[in-house]
Amino acid sequence: MSPTLELTFDLIRRQSVTPEDAGCQALMIKRLEAIGFTIHPLRFDDVDNFWAVRGDSGPLLCFAGHTDVVPTGPVAQWQYHPYEPCIVDGMLYGRGAADMKGSLAAMVTACERFVAAHPDHQGRIAYLITSDEEGIAINGTVKVMDWLQSQNEKIDWCIVGEPSSTQHVGDTIKNGRRGSLGAVLKVKGIQGHVAYPHLASNPIHSVAPALAELAAEQWDNGNDFFPATSFQISNINGGTGATNVIPGELEVIFNFRFSTELTEQQLRQRTEAILEKHKVNYELTWNLSGQPFLTSEGSLIDATVKAIHTVAGIDTELSTAGGTSDGRFIAPTGSQLVELGPVNATIHKVDECITAKDLDTLSTMYEGILKNLLT
């Protein structure tokens, strides 16, 4: 196997379910120290993170990634054991193959080759690695960014190793992400017998017209980089389980994925105005997971598009689709940011897999970006 695949195998074998790192970071640190990186271990609460940097001055190119993976679910449902990586018919199977231990390995080996060829490269190279991306994400990248700010350190360019590709490695890169605003809506009523509705107040009935209006609302029209803002209800819970009892309370969980056309505050205000229009008796708890961010142009996009075309001969597509990533904690500092990684078709699924040779292709793409920016 290639060095990239060997390292990927070693990483997948470690059962690093959030927030456990299970030795993945130590494995990476050993390789990075060998090529001149200075390591700063950063543990916050139960989460291991590290910042590694090579070079003393000039613009900083950072690779951001995570060693943690999501749970496997019942192992018996996997065709191949999730922590015993294997290649079958050209496909590499294992939890984290796509998201994102393959990317971690690809960037480490890309740096090893780049530093060997350019030991006195321009600028600086850094790694920001966490084991808290797949979980609640409060002691990982966001805390490291706070630490970097305290050190007066600024990231100029950032590559996030999230699985961005759709059909072929490099065919899509993410140059932004939508914002994510969630909420828990509690609608208050008065519990009672269904035969005596005049003595009760049904919260399901009172909120239904408001929910219908929220679901039908055109929040914006999007723009050249983002689709229109979406509103989705994910959970509704109410009732005692009995068929003859009007519930006294209803809970609704919903989420906005929003573009740069709207602010968090505008979404809150418009939502509350609709609820009040329908005279809903409610309590609302908001949770902002991330603001929308966008790198519309710049040297990082140019370097990434060029590297992908040089290696694979394809014209990559810029996209802001998909869920959130830790890029939401980095981009607001002013860093140019792109996400480039393997095909994402099987992430978080049983029998997660990618085409094995794609990781060597990805590593060569990462090396090309390093060359384009730092030589």
N, C-alpha and C positions, 0 to 999 in steps of 0.2 A: 504493500500500500504506500501511497504518497505520505509525506510528513503531515500534510493537512488532515488526511483521513485517519492517520494513526492518532493524532491529537484529539480529533473528534471522538474516536472510539474511547479514548481514555476519559474524556469528559462525560460522555453518555453513561459510562459504567458507574459514575458517582450519582447516588440517588438524592439529588439536590432539590427536593420539593420545597417550595417557598415556606419559610424563609431560610431553609438550610442551604448551605453552600457545599457541604460534604467534600471539601478539599479541592474543588475546582479552581478556586482562586489561587491557592498555593501552587497548583500545577502551572497556571499561567504566569504567576510571579517569578517562578524559577526560570522560565524561558525568557522572560523580559529582562530580568536582572543580568542574564548571561550576555545580552546585547546592549548593555549600558543604560538601562532604565533605572531611575530612582523611584523607589516604592514608598507610598504612604498608606499603610493599612488604616482604615477608618471604620471602626465598629460603632454603630449606634443602636443601643438597646440590644435586640437579639439578631441584628442584621450585620453581616460582614460586607464591607465594601473596600475598594482600594482605588487610589489614584496613582498612576505611574506616568513618569514624564522623562523624555530624553531630549537633551539640548538645553542651552542656556539662554537663548535670546531669539527674537523674531516671532513671526506669527505662529499660532498654535493650532495644530490639527489634532482633534480628539476623536477617538473611537469610543462610543458609548454602548454598553451591552449589559446583559444579565446572565448569571450562571444558574438562576433558579428556573425550575420548570413546574408546570401544573401537574396535579396528581394523575396517575395512570387510569384510575377506575379499576374495575375487576381485571386483574392480570390474565385470568383465564380467557377473557375475550380477545386478547392479543394473539395474532398468528405467530409472532416472534416476541420473545420476552423483551419488555420495554427497556430494561437495563443491561441487556446482553446484545449489544449492537451487532448487526450482521448485514452483509450485502448479498442480496438474492436477485438474480436477473438484472443486475445493474442498479438496484435500488437499495439505499442505505436505510435500515429500519432502526428505530430507537427513539425513546422520549427525549426531545430536545434536538433531534437531528436538524429540524427546520427552525425551531424556536427555542433557543438560538445558539446552541453549542457549536453547530457547524460554522456559523459566522464568527464566533470567537476564535475557533481554530484557524479559520481562513485569514483573519487579520493578524494573528500571531505569526503565522508562517510568512505572510506577505511582508511583515516588518523585518523578519529575520533575513529574508532575501534582499530587501531594500537597504537595510543597514550594512549588510555585507558588501553591497555594490556601491553604497554612498555613505561611508562612515562619517563624513563631514558634511552631511546634508544641511541645507538651509532650514531655518525655523526650528520648530519643536514638534514632537509627536507625543501624544498622551493617550492613556486609557482611563476611562471612568467605568468601573465595573461594580455592579451591585448584585445582591441575592434577594432583592425585594421588589422586583418589577411585576411579577405575576400575582402578587398579593395586594395588600392595602397601600403599599408604596408610600409609607410615611417615614421610613428610616433608611431609605436608599438614596437614589439619585437626588431627590430634593434636599436631603441633608448634606450630601457631598457638595452640591451647588452652593449651599450656605457657607460651607467650609471654604470653598474656593474664593468666594467673595471676601471672606475674612482674611484670606491670603493675598488679596488684590490680584487674583489670577483670572484671566478672561480667555474664553475659548473663541477663537476666530472662525474655525470651521469644525463642524461635527458630523461624523458619519455614525448613524445608529444602525446596528446590525440586524434590525428586525426583518423578518421574511417579507419582502416587498414584491417579489416577482409573481407572475400569474401563470404563464405557460412555459417560459424559458428564463433561466437566470439572467437578470439584467434587463428584461423587457419592460419592467416598470420600476421606477423609484418614487418614493414619497418625498415630496418637497413641502409638505404641510399636513396638518391634521385639523379636523373640525374640533370645536370645543365640545365639552360634555358637561351638561348641567342636569343633575338629578334632583328629585324631590319626593318626599313622603307626604301625602295629603291625607289628613284625618278628618272625616266628615262626621259631625255630631248629630245624633238624632235622639229619639226617646223610645226605649224598648217597650214592646207591648204585645198584646194578642192580635193575631191577624184578623180575628173576627170583630175587633173593636179599633179600627184604624184611627178613629177620631180621638182616641185616648193616647195615641202614639205619634211618632214622627219618623218616617222611613228615610234614612240617609241615602239609601240606594236610589230611591225615587228623586230625592232633592238634588242629587249631584249628576244624575244621568244626562240631563240636557246640557249642563256645562261641559261634561266630558265629550259629548258629541260635538259641541262647538269647538273645543280645543283640538279634537282630532281632525276636524274639517278646516281649521284655520290655515290660511296661507301666510306663513310667518315672514318669508322673504322669497326672492326669486333666485338666490344664489348669485354667483358671478363667474368670471372666466376661470376661476380656480376651484370654486366650491359649489356643490349642489345646493339646492334649497334646504333650509333648516327643516329638520324632521322632529315630530313629537310622537313618542311611542309609550303606551301604557304596558308595563311588564307584569304587574300583579294587582289583583283586586281581592280583598279579603273582608268578609263581613258575615254576620249571622252566627247563631249558636249551634247550628247543625240540626235544629228542629224545624219542621216545616210550618209550624203554627206560631212562630215567634218573629215579630218585626225586630230587626237588629237595632241596637242602640248606637252603633258606631260602624263606620266603614273606613278601611284603609286602602288607598290607591298609591301605587308606586309608578312614577313615570320619568322619562328622560328626554332631554333635548340634545340632538347633535346639531350644533349651530355653526354658521359660517361667519366670516368677518363682516357681513352686512349688519349683524345685530350684536348688541352687547348683552352680557349676563343680566344687567339691570333692566334692560328693555324687556327681556323675556319674562323676568319676574313680574314686572308691572303689568304687562299685557295678560299674563295668566291670572293674576289676582283680580284684575278688572273683570274678566269673564266670570270668575267665581262669584264676585260680588254682584254682577249684573243678574245672576240667577238666584241671588239671595241664599247662597250656600253658607251654612254654619260650619266653619272649617278652621283647622290649624295646618300650617304648611311649613315643613322643614326642608331647606334647600341644601344641596351639596354640589359645589363646583369641583369637578375632577380635573378640568384643564381648560384653559383658554384656547381658541383657535390660533394657529400660527402658520406662517407661510414664508418660504424663501422663493421669491418669484424669479430671481435671476442672481447672477454673481459668479465669482471665480470657482466656487465649489461645485455648483451645478455644471458649469462648463467643463471642469476637470473630470467630473463623474461621467457625463455624457460622452466625452472623448475617450475615456478609458474603456467604457463598455463597448463603444463602436470599434475601437482598436482590437479588443480581445475577441468579441463575438460577432462583429460586423452587423450589429443591429442598431436601430435608432430607438432609444429608450423613450417610454412615455412618462411624463410627469403626472403624478396623481396625488390627491388629498383624501382618497377614500379610505375606509376602514375604521378601526377603533382608535383608542388613544395609545400613546407610547410615552416612554420617558422623555422623548423629545420635547414634551410640553413643559418640562422643567428647565430645559436648556435654551430653547429658542428665544424665550422672553428676555434673556440677557443680551441679545443682539447678535448671537452667533448665527452664521449661515449654517443650515442644517439639511441633510438629506438622509433618507433611510434606504439602505441597499442590502438585500439579503436573498436567501434562497426562495424557491417557489413555496407559496403559502397554502397550497391546497389541503394539506393534512394537519395543519397546526391544531393542537389541543385535541386531536382525534385519537381513537384507537388505531394502532399500527401507523403512527406518524412516520413518514418516510420522505426522502428526496432522492433524486438521481445522484448517485455517488460522485460521478465525475463533475457535477456542478460545483462542488466545493473547491476543487482545484481551479475551475474557471473563475469562481468568485474571488479566490485568493489572488489570482492574477489581476483581476479588476481592481481590487484594493491596492495592490502594488502599483498599478497604473495611476491611481489617484494620488498616491504618495509621490510618485515621480512628477506628475503634472503640477503639483503644488509646491514641492520642496526641493526641486533641482533646477 
